[in-house]
C-alpha cells in the first residue's frame, strides 16, 4: 500500500524516509510513498504534529496484484526478431 505526503507550507520541506532516502517537497506538492517508508518514523510524525505535512492513506496500486501468466498470453506473445544477416545454427 502507498500513502500520500503533502507539503502544507509555503516553503520547501525536506524529509527522510525509513530507508534513508531524503525527499524535498516544494510547497503544495504531494508525494506517494510506500507505507513501510513512513510508519514508525519519528521525524515524519513530528512534521505532522507541527502541521507542516499531511500523511493520507493511499489506494492499492493495481501493479501490486499481478495475475499469473496464462498459456494463452504466452502463446500470443510476439516472436523475437533476429538481427539482419544473423545465421541460425542450421544455416551454415
Buried (B, 14 or more C-beta within 10 A) or exposed (E): EBBBBBBBBEEEBEBEBBEEEEBEBEEEEEBEBBEBBBEEBEEBEEBBEEEBBEBEEBEEEEEEEEEEEEEEEEEEEEEEEEEEEEEEEEEE
